[in-house]
Amino acid sequence: MDESYKKHWEKVYETKNPDQVSWSQEIPQTSLDFMHSFQLPKTAKIIDVGGGESKLVDHLLNEGFENITVLDISEKALKKTKKRLGENASKVNWIVSNILDFKPDRKFDLWHDRATFHFLTTPEQITKYVEISENAIDGYLILGTFSDKGPTKCSGLEITQYNQEKLVAELRKNFTKIHCVEEIHTTPFGTSQHFLFCSFKKHG
């Protein structure tokens, strides 16, 4: 993933509002349901990978979580989210990075990723992501990807579709699957996208 990949996402967030991109959610209910199932303390270290303009951080702050990190490749996306949060933005750790270049300086109790992992399309990229997440997680992982009934492209980019077996296989070395659900996401345009969400527990 070279500099053109970052430029692609900067342009997306520079030129489009949340109601103009397919992944927007007012309430990320599936993600929240998974998170609530872990019964984490409010001090838990949580990272939202590819958080961009997602409103997950708003909901986590409203619930009283105190140690939230949001990572995205697009600086413009994070600036928009900071502006939306206002004073609450100072309570969040913001990181501008390609996930494959991310060098965590802490262990996370929960790693959440809705729709970043499926943009990795080569074995090398997937292996690198898994290695980074394995080293950074000391608890739980939530992955949301396009399912094998979902789109084959998003925002003009190729993606990798997953079914439960394929996703579990990528992570089985260091993670145990807890639960998987399929979700039909209704886009702001009224179309449907099929997602697969799975939660995992780090071994040990």
N, C-alpha and C positions, 0 to 999 in steps of 0.2 A: 504494500500500500504506500504509494508515493505522495508527494505534495499535491498532486492533482486531486487525490481523494479528499484531502482536507478542503481544497478550494471548492470542490463539488458541494460539500455540506455547508460551507460558509455561504455559498450562493443561495442554497435552498432556504436557509434561515434568514438571509438578508432580503429575499424577494417574496417570501410567503408567510402568511399569518397562520396560526394554529388551525383555523377552519379551512385552510387550503392544502393541508397535508393529511395523508390517509391515516396516520398513526395516532392522531389526537384523541385523547380521552378526557372527559370532564372528571370522571371518577374512575381511577384504575382499580376497579373492585376486585378482580381476580388476584392481582398483586397484593392488595391489602388483606384479602382473605388468607392467602398463604402466610403473610407476615404475622397476622394475628394468631395463626395456628401454632407458632413457635413460642408464644408467650414470653417474648424478650423483655428484659428490663428497659426502662426509658434511657438508660445510659449505654445501651448496646451500640457498638460501632457498626453503622450501616452505610453501604455504598450503593448508589444507583448508577450503573454503568450505561453510558449512552443516554443519560437523563435529559439532556437537551432542554426542551420546553415542557417536559412532562410535569404534571401537577402532583405526582407522587410525593415530592418533597413538601408541598403545601400541606397535604394530609398528614404526613409524618410529623411535621412541626406542630400542627393543630392537636395531634395526639400526645404531644409532650416529649417526643424523642429529641435527645440533646446532642447526639454525636453523628451527624449525617454528612456524608460526602457525596457530591454529584460530579461525575466525570462525563465529559463529552469532547469530541474532536472539534466541535464548532464553538469558538469563542463568542460569536454573535448569539448563538442559542442561549448560552449561559448568561450573557448580558441581559437578554430579554427576560429570563427567569428571575434574575436578581432584581430587575426593575419591578417585576410583578410582585415580588415578595416584600419590597420596600425594606423597612428596618429589620425584618426577619432574616434578610439575606445574610446579615452578619453572623447568624447562628450556624451557617452552613460552611463546610470546607469545599471550595470550588476548584476543580482541576481541569485544565484544558490539555487534552492528550488523546492521541490515537491509542486505543486500548492495547495494541500490540507493542507500544513504546512505554507503557505504564510501568513505573517502578514503585510499588507501594512502600510507604514508610511506616506502615502499621498493619496489624492483623485485624480483619473484619469479622464480626459475629454473623453478619449477613451480607451477602453479595447478591444484588438484584440486577437482572438484565432483561429488559423487554425489547427485543428487536435490534440488538447489536450483533449477537453471536451469529445470526443467520446471514449476515453480510460477509462472513468469512467463507471463502469458496475454494481454498486450496488446503491440502492436508497440512502443509507447513504452518499456515495461518491458524488453523484450528488447534494444532498441537501447541503452538506458542500461547494462545489464549488459555488453553487448559492448564498449561504450566504456570502462567501468571496467576490465574485464579486459585490454583491449588496452593501456591505459596502464600497467597494473601488471605485465605479464608481459614478462620478458626471457628467454624460453626456451620452455617447453612448457606445454600445456594439456590436461587430461584432463576430459572431460565425460561423466557418466553420467546418462541420462534414461530415462523410460518410452518404450518403442518404440511403433510403431503397432499392435503386438499387445498392448500393456500396458493398464493401467487408465486410465480417463478422469478419475478422482478419486483423491485420497490425503488421508487425515486429514480428510475432509469438504470438501476444497478442490478446485476445478477445476485441471486441469493441462494442459499442452500436450504432445501425443505427437510423437515424432520418428522419421523414418526417416533413413538415412544422408544422402541427398541434401538433405533439408530442414535437417539440422543443419549440414552443410558449407556450405550456402548462407548461413546466418546469419553465418558466420565467415570466409568466403572473402576478404574485403577485406584482412585482416591476418594470416590464419593459413593454413597448408597442412596438409591432412589427412595423417596418417601411417598410421593403422590404425584400423579399426572392428571391433568384435565385438558379437554379441548374447549376452545372458546371461539365463538363467532363474533368478531369485532365489526361493528357497524361504523363505517367511515363517515366523516362529515358530508360526504357526497351521497350517502345513502346506499353505498355498495357494501358487500360483506367480504371479510377476510377471515380465513380459518387459521387460528393460532393453536399451538400446543404449549402448555405451561407445565413444567415439572419442578418439583422441589427435591433437594438432595441434602444429605448430611455428610460432612467431611469425616473420613475415617479417623478414629482415634479421639 
